[in-house]
Amino acid sequence: MNAPSPLYPRLIEARVNEALTDTPVVLIAGPRQAGKTTLVRQMADKGLRYLTLDNELTLLAAKEDPVGMIRSLDRAVIDEIQRAPQLLLAIKKTVDEDRRPGRFLLTGSANLMALPTVADSLAGRMETLTLLPLSQSEMHGTAANWLDSAFAGHLPQVSTPLVGETLVEAVLRGGYPEAVSRATPRRRTTWARQYLDAIIQRDVRDVAGIDRLDQLPRFLRALAQVSGQMCNYTQLGGQVGLDHKTAARYVSVFEQMYLLKRVEVWARNRLNRVVKTPKVQFIDSGLLSTLIDLTPAMVEQDRSRFGNVLETFVYGELLKHATTADGDYQLLYYRDHDQFEVDVVVENTGGQLVGVEIKAAASVKESDLRGLKRLASTAGDQFKLGVILYDGTETLPLGDRLWAAPISTLWGK
């Protein structure tokens, strides 16, 4: 991948360095072109040999003689390891003989943990860190973690919030370094289309062995139309001629590629969930806006279609905060039989909750608090904070543990 310009400092780098001091194998996982290669190449300058399986000869060596290849390495970076998963068994063997920390730094553009052989082979020997596309914090040069702050009971301050057209532009741009570096929406859209084509034509083959690749682009577009909504596989599959089992499998493949995530519903008792259907949430708002053909001009004419893309943007930012936070957080959502909903419910390991509602409007109405109030009464003492993130400038209290805050508090500047 060509290095994006400018180079943004990545907040995960400190975590990677820390892991290399006490763990034999460190894997940086995340979508293709999120910046993994750029990051590990910088780290390879510190005495690690750099190999990429995007190189056909290196890939051939990895497939033909994985043990011999790994035996020849002392300490190395291996980029795009998902292209030759057989290397992982060879890495396990050499690490069992020599447990020095920091021996292998791997990157993978697919969730390798979903491959059955991998989860077993490197358990206890490998730490996995996730590198998603650029966060707004990385682009704006701030390091405050919104999730850690919210669970500590306060929201980051923001002096010049992004609102209106500037916010729309940031949302439609997304976080992929190559898209961020392009000057116009049209050039960004061209990049995003090629990126999606490349993933379907190449990466899906690497990890999933799907025969009918022609159905995937249409199915991905169908999923984009329901981003942020509950996922009915039968209905979705029917739109493109797939049965529900195949549709569910394709969603798993897109999840493995870090294009989207299935978000489970929060329930006080996990065994007795009120609504059991997961939501589908795309990870990058720029890719989503390309898939649904949403442009800044269209948002100006009809803001109703912007809401789902804004929700994806906020979800993506929270997900990125979760990868670099001090705390350990899970992102869920809330919905009950009375149709009360909360867009994102963040749960920490102690079971405490922060509810987040996302509004594309510049004002907040009393009715916008319905879901958060219901969640607060259902969760009781577990409910720490409820926040409506909106397209405005003021942070204001709205009652017991409830706040309205600008979307820009996610990165504070």
Residue pairs with C-beta under 8 A, 6 or more apart in sequence:
1 32
1 33
1 37
1 38
1 178
2 178
3 38
4 35
4 38
4 177
4 178
4 180
4 181
5 181
6 181
7 38
8 35
8 134
8 138
8 139
8 177
9 138
9 141
10 35
10 39
10 131
10 138
11 135
11 137
11 138
11 143
11 324
12 28
12 39
12 129
12 130
12 131
12 323
12 324
13 39
13 43
15 129
15 324
16 26
16 28
16 39
16 43
16 105
16 129
17 43
19 26
19 127
19 129
20 26
20 101
20 102
20 105
21 101
21 102
22 101
23 101
23 102
23 125
23 126
23 127
24 95
24 99
24 100
24 101
24 102
24 103
24 104
24 125
24 126
25 91
25 95
25 103
25 104
25 106
25 122
25 125
25 126
25 127
26 102
26 104
26 105
26 106
26 126
26 127
26 128
26 129
27 81
27 106
27 107
27 108
27 112
27 126
27 127
27 128
27 129
28 36
28 39
28 40
28 105
28 106
28 107
28 108
28 129
28 130
28 131
29 107
29 108
29 109
29 110
29 111
29 112
29 113
29 128
29 129
29 130
29 131
29 258
30 36
30 107
30 109
30 130
30 131
30 132
30 258
31 109
31 132
31 133
31 257
31 258
31 259
31 283
31 284
32 109
32 195
32 198
32 199
32 203
32 257
33 176
33 177
33 178
33 195
34 131
34 132
34 133
34 134
34 175
34 176
34 177
34 258
35 131
35 133
35 134
35 177
36 79
36 107
36 109
36 131
37 52
37 79
37 107
38 177
39 131
40 50
40 77
40 79
40 105
40 107
41 50
41 77
43 77
43 105
44 50
44 77
44 105
47 75
48 75
48 76
48 77
48 105
49 73
49 74
49 75
49 76
49 77
50 76
50 77
50 79
51 58
51 73
51 76
51 77
51 78
51 79
52 58
52 78
52 79
52 80
53 59
53 62
53 78
53 79
53 80
53 81
53 83
53 84
54 79
54 80
54 83
59 83
59 84
61 68
61 69
62 69
62 83
62 84
62 86
62 87
63 84
63 86
66 84
66 86
66 87
66 89
66 90
67 90
67 93
69 87
69 90
70 87
70 90
70 91
70 93
70 94
71 90
71 94
73 104
74 103
75 102
75 103
75 104
76 103
76 104
76 105
77 104
77 105
77 106
77 107
78 87
78 104
78 105
78 106
78 107
79 106
79 107
80 107
80 108
80 109
81 87
81 88
81 106
81 107
81 108
81 112
82 108
82 109
82 110
82 112
82 115
82 203
82 206
82 207
83 206
85 112
85 115
85 117
85 118
88 112
88 117
88 118
88 121
88 122
89 117
89 121
91 104
91 106
91 122
92 121
92 122
92 125
94 103
95 103
95 104
95 125
96 125
109 203
109 257
109 258
110 203
110 206
110 207
110 256
110 257
110 258
111 255
111 256
111 258
112 118
113 119
113 128
114 207
114 252
114 256
115 207
129 323
130 323
131 323
132 175
132 258
132 283
132 316
132 319
132 320
132 323
133 174
133 175
133 176
133 177
133 283
133 284
133 316
133 320
134 175
134 176
134 177
134 180
135 175
135 317
135 320
135 321
135 411
136 170
136 175
136 317
136 410
136 411
137 143
137 144
137 320
137 321
137 410
137 411
137 412
139 175
139 180
139 411
140 411
140 413
142 411
142 412
142 413
144 156
144 411
144 412
145 321
145 324
145 325
145 326
146 155
146 156
146 317
146 318
146 321
146 409
146 410
146 411
146 412
147 318
147 321
147 322
147 325
147 327
147 329
147 346
147 354
148 321
148 325
148 326
148 327
149 155
149 156
150 346
150 354
150 384
150 385
150 387
151 327
151 329
151 346
151 348
151 352
151 354
151 384
151 385
153 384
153 385
155 387
155 395
155 403
155 405
155 409
156 409
156 410
156 411
156 412
157 395
157 409
157 412
158 395
158 406
158 408
158 409
158 411
158 412
158 413
159 413
160 408
160 413
161 392
161 393
161 406
161 407
161 408
161 409
162 170
162 407
162 408
163 362
163 391
163 392
163 393
163 406
163 408
164 362
164 391
165 296
165 300
167 391
167 407
167 408
168 296
168 299
168 306
169 296
170 313
171 285
171 289
171 306
171 309
171 310
171 313
172 185
172 188
172 285
172 286
172 289
172 294
172 295
172 296
172 299
172 309
173 179
173 180
173 185
173 188
173 286
174 180
174 188
174 192
174 284
174 285
174 286
174 287
174 288
174 289
174 313
174 316
175 284
175 285
175 286
175 316
175 320
176 191
176 192
176 195
176 284
176 286
176 287
178 191
178 195
179 188
179 191
179 192
179 286
182 188
182 191
185 295
185 296
188 286
188 290
189 290
189 295
192 286
192 287
192 290
193 290
195 287
196 217
196 220
196 287
196 290
196 291
197 217
199 257
199 259
200 213
200 216
200 217
200 220
201 213
203 257
204 210
204 213
204 216
204 253
204 257
205 213
207 253
207 256
207 257
208 253
208 256
210 216
210 250
210 253
215 240
215 241
215 242
215 250
216 250
218 239
218 240
219 236
219 237
219 240
219 242
219 247
219 250
220 254
220 259
220 291
221 291
221 292
222 236
222 239
222 240
223 236
223 251
223 254
223 260
223 280
223 282
224 282
224 288
224 291
224 292
225 292
226 236
226 280
227 260
227 280
227 281
227 282
227 288
227 308
227 309
227 311
227 312
228 279
228 280
228 281
228 308
228 311
228 312
228 315
228 343
229 279
229 280
229 308
230 275
230 277
230 278
230 279
230 335
231 251
231 262
231 277
231 278
231 279
231 280
232 277
233 244
233 245
233 247
233 248
233 251
234 243
234 244
234 247
236 242
236 247
237 243
237 244
237 246
237 247
242 250
251 260
251 262
251 280
254 260
255 261
255 262
258 283
259 282
259 283
259 284
259 287
260 280
260 281
260 282
260 283
261 280
261 281
261 283
261 319
262 278
262 279
262 280
262 281
263 278
263 279
263 280
263 281
263 315
263 331
263 332
263 333
264 278
264 332
264 333
265 273
265 274
265 275
265 276
265 277
265 278
265 279
265 332
265 333
265 334
265 335
266 332
266 333
266 334
266 345
266 347
266 353
266 375
267 273
267 274
268 378
268 379
268 382
274 335
274 336
274 337
275 335
275 336
275 337
279 333
281 311
281 312
281 315
282 288
282 291
282 312
282 316
283 312
283 315
283 316
283 319
284 312
284 316
285 309
285 310
285 312
285 313
285 316
288 308
288 309
288 312
289 295
289 309
292 305
292 309
294 305
294 306
294 309
298 305
299 305
299 306
303 360
306 360
307 358
307 360
310 358
310 360
310 407
311 343
311 358
314 343
314 344
314 356
314 358
314 389
314 407
314 410
315 331
315 343
315 344
317 410
317 411
318 331
318 344
318 346
318 356
318 410
319 331
321 410
322 329
322 331
322 346
327 348
327 349
328 348
328 349
329 346
329 347
329 348
330 346
330 347
331 344
331 345
331 346
332 344
332 345
332 346
332 347
333 341
333 342
333 343
333 344
333 345
334 340
334 341
334 342
334 345
334 355
334 371
334 374
334 375
334 378
335 341
335 342
336 374
336 378
338 374
340 370
340 371
340 374
340 375
341 371
342 355
342 356
342 357
342 371
342 372
342 374
342 375
342 386
343 356
343 357
343 358
343 371
344 355
344 356
344 358
345 353
345 354
345 355
345 356
345 375
346 353
346 354
346 355
346 356
347 353
351 382
352 382
352 383
352 384
353 375
353 379
353 382
353 383
353 384
354 384
354 385
354 386
354 387
355 371
355 372
355 375
355 376
355 383
355 385
355 386
355 387
356 386
356 387
356 389
357 368
357 369
357 371
357 372
357 386
357 387
357 388
357 389
358 388
358 389
358 390
358 407
359 368
359 388
359 389
359 390
359 391
360 390
360 391
361 390
361 391
362 390
362 391
362 392
363 390
363 392
364 388
364 390
364 392
364 398
364 404
368 388
369 386
369 388
369 398
369 399
369 402
372 386
372 388
372 402
373 386
373 402
375 383
375 386
376 383
376 386
376 400
376 401
376 402
383 401
384 401
385 401
385 402
385 403
386 401
386 402
386 403
387 402
387 403
387 404
387 405
388 398
388 402
388 403
388 404
388 405
389 405
389 406
389 407
389 409
389 410
390 404
390 405
390 406
390 407
391 406
391 407
392 404
392 406
393 406
394 404
394 406
395 403
395 404
395 405
395 406
395 409
396 403
396 404
396 405
397 403
398 404
